Amino acid sequence: MALPPDASWRPSRFTAWGKPREPCCARKNASTGARRHADAAWRTFPHREHAGVERLQRSPWPTWPVSPGRLTPRGAQGAALLGRQDRSYFNKTGVLSPQVCPTPGAVVALASSAPRAIDTAKAWVDAAFPGCGIAVAHPHSDREDALFHPLSNPKADFDGHAAWLEAMRALPQGGMAGLKARHSAEIRLLAAVLGCSLPDCDLAGELASVLEKPHDRPNLTGVFEIGTTASQNLLLEYLEGMSMSEVGWGRASERTIERLLAFHPIEFRYSNRLASVARIAGGPLATLMANTLSSTGANGTITLLAGHDTNIADVASLLALHWKIPSYPRDEVPPASALGFELWADAEGHRFVRAFFRSPTMRGLRNLDATPPRRRYLDIPGCGRAGHVRSCTAEHFLELVRQAVDRP
């Protein structure tokens, strides 16, 4: 049953926008036909390092206007465009009044300690709420950041060996060799783009493994690490608006990039989408988002959490969320994307939570297209279906998050 068209909502928080991932949250006071956007996560736009790829590529990478890991001027333009588009969405759904600054405290903006995340959040806030003087709060270092970087905290109680064992159990039949065989087509395509060919370069022969870390999440090495790094850089070249003769040295079309981006969700599968990792790494963000949606949460109508793609992947793993956006592989976290939660209330005051993933298409972001980004409502396993507004009550969602975080 659909709610009234004048329903209002608030974004709460999460991750996505550009290269880093920024979370975004919102919440609304329960009122007649009200809807609030509770949690959404951003990914920002940093230029990425080429570690591990240089020895295989045959030509130099293009020149960037900023150092690796920083937000480019064009990335800031993309964040600002999304800020204006999201503000239009808030206005149309009745969350905010058009052409009026929100009341003090109605918008809360938090970012991780990474400069790109802070800059992305500022670009979004300044475009969404021009002249309103909304500040972006952030810690000064990863070690002070228990929200976006909980595994950087030396006090984090994390068993890296248990996470590694879980990752090893998740490998397909044949182990790492089986995983390489399953993705042999992507490996051959990557070699062609890099100009890596026998006898001088053997990408398919690169060793690969799941690297164990004592107090951190495991990560894939070898050809899969190379594939993730290379494909993300190719994507950023394309989104930066570089000439197609520069993108992948003229050997990478949009379709080629989409196929190579399959390496990124593979990385997430063995580093982020592990129960033992998600509970520790995604728990703080998920708890904040759930509390924001509850009656005892933060008072902000909109809460922007600007973090990283890993933040989105961690929360998605914790709650078993999945998505597919046109021009990207399943479960990819593109620049400028967001994972979010909306809180709805009907005329009787009953409250419901909906999860969504929103992202511009690859071409739309490259062209800074004014077309609104794609938005997909998601199933919340154990709570609600994407197409049924009333299937996941706020109380059930809060309990679901608590159980996921407390699960041994």
Residue pairs with C-beta under 8 A, 6 or more apart in sequence:
1 389
1 390
2 389
3 33
3 35
3 344
3 346
3 389
4 33
4 347
6 33
6 94
7 33
7 34
7 35
7 93
7 94
7 344
8 28
8 31
8 33
8 34
8 35
8 36
8 93
8 94
8 95
9 26
9 28
9 34
9 35
9 36
9 37
9 90
9 93
9 94
9 95
9 342
9 343
9 344
10 25
10 26
10 27
10 28
10 36
10 37
10 38
10 95
10 300
10 301
10 302
10 303
10 342
10 343
11 24
11 25
11 26
11 37
11 38
11 39
11 40
11 86
11 90
11 302
11 303
11 304
11 340
11 342
12 24
12 25
12 26
12 27
12 36
12 37
12 38
12 39
12 40
12 289
12 292
12 293
12 303
12 305
12 340
12 341
12 343
13 23
13 24
13 25
13 26
13 38
13 39
13 40
13 41
13 110
13 285
13 288
13 289
13 292
13 303
13 304
13 305
13 340
14 22
14 23
14 24
14 25
14 39
14 40
14 41
14 42
14 285
14 289
14 305
14 307
14 311
14 312
14 315
14 338
14 339
14 340
14 341
15 21
15 22
15 23
15 24
15 41
15 42
15 43
15 285
15 305
15 306
15 307
15 308
15 309
15 310
15 311
15 312
15 315
15 333
15 338
15 339
16 22
16 23
16 24
16 40
16 41
16 42
16 43
16 309
16 312
16 333
16 334
16 335
16 336
16 337
16 338
16 339
16 359
17 42
17 43
17 44
17 45
17 78
17 79
17 82
17 120
17 124
17 306
17 335
17 336
17 337
17 338
18 42
18 43
18 44
18 45
18 46
18 71
18 75
18 78
18 79
18 116
18 120
18 335
18 336
19 43
19 44
19 45
19 46
19 47
19 48
19 69
19 71
19 75
19 116
19 236
19 335
20 42
20 43
20 44
20 45
20 46
20 71
20 112
20 114
20 116
20 117
20 120
20 306
20 307
20 308
20 309
21 41
21 42
21 43
21 44
21 117
21 306
21 307
21 308
21 309
21 310
21 311
21 312
21 333
22 41
22 42
22 43
22 44
22 111
22 117
22 120
22 121
22 124
22 304
22 305
22 306
22 307
22 308
22 338
23 39
23 40
23 41
23 42
23 110
23 148
23 285
23 289
23 304
23 305
23 306
23 307
23 311
23 312
23 315
23 338
23 339
24 39
24 40
24 41
24 42
24 302
24 303
24 304
24 305
24 306
24 338
24 340
25 37
25 38
25 39
25 40
25 108
25 288
25 289
25 292
25 298
25 300
25 302
25 303
25 304
25 305
25 340
25 341
26 36
26 37
26 38
26 39
26 40
26 95
26 292
26 300
26 301
26 302
26 303
26 340
26 342
26 343
27 36
27 37
27 38
27 292
27 293
27 297
27 298
27 299
27 300
27 301
27 303
27 343
28 34
28 35
28 36
28 37
28 95
28 301
28 343
28 345
29 36
30 295
30 345
30 349
30 351
31 345
32 345
32 347
33 345
33 346
33 347
34 344
34 345
35 93
35 94
35 95
35 342
35 343
35 344
35 345
36 95
36 293
36 301
36 342
36 343
36 344
36 345
37 90
37 95
37 302
37 340
37 341
37 342
37 343
38 289
38 292
38 293
38 340
38 341
38 342
38 343
38 353
39 289
39 290
39 292
39 293
39 305
39 339
39 340
39 341
40 304
40 305
40 338
40 339
40 340
40 341
40 356
40 358
41 285
41 305
41 307
41 311
41 312
41 315
41 338
41 339
41 340
42 120
42 121
42 124
42 304
42 305
42 306
42 307
42 336
42 337
42 338
43 308
43 309
43 312
43 333
43 334
43 335
43 336
43 337
43 338
44 71
44 75
44 79
44 114
44 116
44 117
44 119
44 120
44 306
44 308
44 335
45 71
45 72
45 74
45 75
45 76
45 78
45 79
45 116
45 120
45 236
45 239
45 335
45 336
46 68
46 69
46 70
46 71
46 72
46 75
46 114
46 116
46 236
47 64
47 66
47 67
47 68
47 69
47 70
47 72
47 236
48 68
48 69
48 229
48 232
48 233
48 236
49 68
49 69
49 229
50 57
50 61
50 229
50 230
50 233
51 229
52 225
52 226
52 229
53 194
53 226
53 229
53 230
53 233
56 194
56 196
56 201
56 203
56 226
57 194
57 195
57 196
57 230
58 194
58 195
58 196
58 201
59 195
59 249
61 233
62 237
62 242
62 246
64 72
64 240
65 72
65 73
66 72
69 114
69 115
69 116
70 115
70 116
70 119
71 79
71 115
71 116
71 119
71 120
71 123
72 240
74 239
74 240
74 241
75 116
75 120
75 239
75 240
75 335
76 119
76 120
76 123
77 123
77 368
78 239
78 335
78 336
78 365
78 368
79 120
79 123
79 124
79 127
79 336
80 123
80 124
80 126
80 127
81 127
81 368
81 370
82 124
82 127
82 336
82 360
82 373
83 123
83 124
83 125
83 126
83 127
83 128
84 127
84 128
85 370
85 372
85 373
86 124
86 128
87 96
87 127
87 128
87 129
88 372
89 372
90 96
90 128
90 302
91 97
91 98
95 301
95 302
96 102
96 106
96 301
96 302
101 129
101 131
101 132
102 129
102 132
102 134
102 301
102 302
105 299
105 300
106 300
106 301
106 302
107 125
107 129
107 132
107 134
107 300
107 301
107 302
107 303
107 304
108 137
108 298
108 300
108 302
108 303
108 304
109 121
109 125
109 134
109 135
109 136
109 137
109 303
109 304
109 306
110 121
110 136
110 137
110 138
110 147
110 303
110 304
110 305
110 306
111 117
111 118
111 120
111 121
111 136
111 137
111 138
111 305
111 306
111 307
112 118
112 138
112 139
112 142
112 145
112 147
112 148
112 149
112 306
112 307
112 308
112 311
113 138
113 139
113 140
113 141
113 142
113 144
113 145
113 148
113 149
114 308
117 138
117 148
117 306
117 307
117 308
118 136
118 138
118 306
120 306
121 136
121 138
121 304
121 306
122 136
124 304
124 306
125 134
125 136
125 304
136 306
139 145
142 149
142 152
143 149
143 152
143 153
143 154
145 152
145 153
146 153
146 284
147 284
147 285
147 288
147 305
147 307
148 285
148 305
148 307
148 308
148 311
150 156
150 280
150 281
150 283
150 284
151 158
151 215
151 216
151 217
151 280
151 281
156 215
156 280
157 280
158 215
158 216
158 280
159 276
160 212
160 213
160 214
160 215
160 216
160 217
160 218
161 212
161 214
162 276
163 217
163 218
163 274
163 276
163 277
164 210
164 212
164 213
164 218
166 274
166 275
166 276
166 277
167 210
167 218
167 270
167 271
167 274
168 175
168 210
170 269
170 270
170 274
171 178
171 179
171 210
171 270
172 178
172 179
172 182
174 181
176 208
176 209
176 210
179 208
179 224
179 266
180 187
180 204
180 208
180 223
183 262
183 263
183 266
184 204
186 227
186 259
186 260
186 262
186 263
187 203
187 204
187 223
187 227
188 204
189 256
189 259
189 260
190 196
190 203
190 226
190 227
190 230
190 231
190 260
190 263
191 197
191 201
191 203
191 204
192 251
193 230
193 234
193 248
193 249
193 251
193 252
193 256
193 260
194 201
194 203
194 230
195 201
195 249
195 251
196 202
196 203
203 223
203 226
204 223
206 222
206 223
206 226
207 221
207 222
207 223
208 220
208 221
208 222
208 223
208 224
208 225
209 220
209 221
209 222
210 218
210 219
210 220
210 221
210 270
211 218
211 219
211 220
211 221
212 218
213 219
217 271
217 272
217 274
217 277
217 281
218 270
218 271
218 274
219 225
219 267
219 270
219 271
220 228
220 266
220 267
220 270
220 271
224 263
224 266
224 267
225 267
227 260
227 263
227 266
228 263
228 264
228 266
228 267
230 260
230 263
231 257
231 260
231 261
231 262
231 263
231 264
232 261
232 264
234 247
234 248
234 252
234 256
234 257
234 260
235 257
235 261
235 334
235 335
235 362
236 335
237 246
237 247
237 248
238 247
238 252
238 254
238 257
238 362
238 366
239 335
239 362
239 365
239 366
241 366
241 367
244 250
244 253
247 257
248 256
248 257
252 260
254 327
254 362
254 363
257 362
258 327
258 328
258 329
258 362
261 328
261 329
261 332
262 329
264 309
264 329
264 332
264 333
265 329
265 330
265 331
265 332
268 313
268 317
268 331
268 333
271 277
271 310
272 278
272 281
272 310
272 313
272 314
272 317
273 313
273 316
273 317
273 331
274 317
275 317
275 407
277 314
277 317
278 314
278 315
278 317
278 318
278 404
279 318
279 404
279 405
279 407
281 310
281 314
282 311
282 314
282 315
282 316
282 317
282 318
283 318
283 404
283 405
285 305
285 307
285 311
285 314
285 315
286 315
286 318
286 319
286 401
286 404
286 405
287 401
287 402
287 405
288 305
289 305
289 315
289 341
289 401
290 297
290 397
290 398
290 401
290 402
291 297
291 298
291 398
292 298
292 300
292 303
293 341
293 343
293 353
293 394
293 397
293 398
294 394
294 398
305 311
309 333
312 333
312 337
312 338
312 339
313 331
313 333
315 321
315 339
316 322
316 331
316 339
318 401
318 404
318 405
319 355
319 380
319 381
319 400
319 401
319 404
320 381
320 382
321 339
321 355
321 357
321 378
321 379
321 380
321 381
322 330
322 331
322 378
322 379
323 330
323 331
323 357
323 376
323 378
324 330
324 331
324 376
325 332
325 334
325 337
325 357
325 359
325 361
325 374
325 376
326 361
326 374
327 361
327 362
327 363
328 334
328 359
328 362
333 339
334 359
334 360
334 362
334 365
335 365
336 359
336 360
336 365
336 373
337 357
337 358
337 359
337 360
338 357
338 358
338 359
339 355
339 356
339 357
340 355
340 356
340 357
340 358
341 353
341 354
341 355
341 356
341 397
342 353
342 354
342 356
343 351
343 352
343 353
343 394
344 351
344 352
344 353
344 354
344 389
345 351
345 352
346 352
346 390
350 390
350 393
351 393
351 394
351 395
352 384
352 389
352 390
352 391
352 392
352 393
352 394
353 380
353 383
353 384
353 392
353 393
353 394
353 397
354 377
354 384
354 386
354 389
354 392
355 377
355 378
355 379
355 380
355 386
356 375
356 376
356 377
356 378
357 375
357 376
357 378
358 373
358 374
358 375
358 376
359 373
359 374
360 369
360 371
360 373
360 374
361 369
361 373
361 374
363 369
364 371
364 373
376 386
377 386
377 387
378 386
379 385
379 386
380 392
380 397
380 400
382 400
383 391
383 392
383 396
383 397
383 400
384 391
384 392
384 396
384 397
385 391
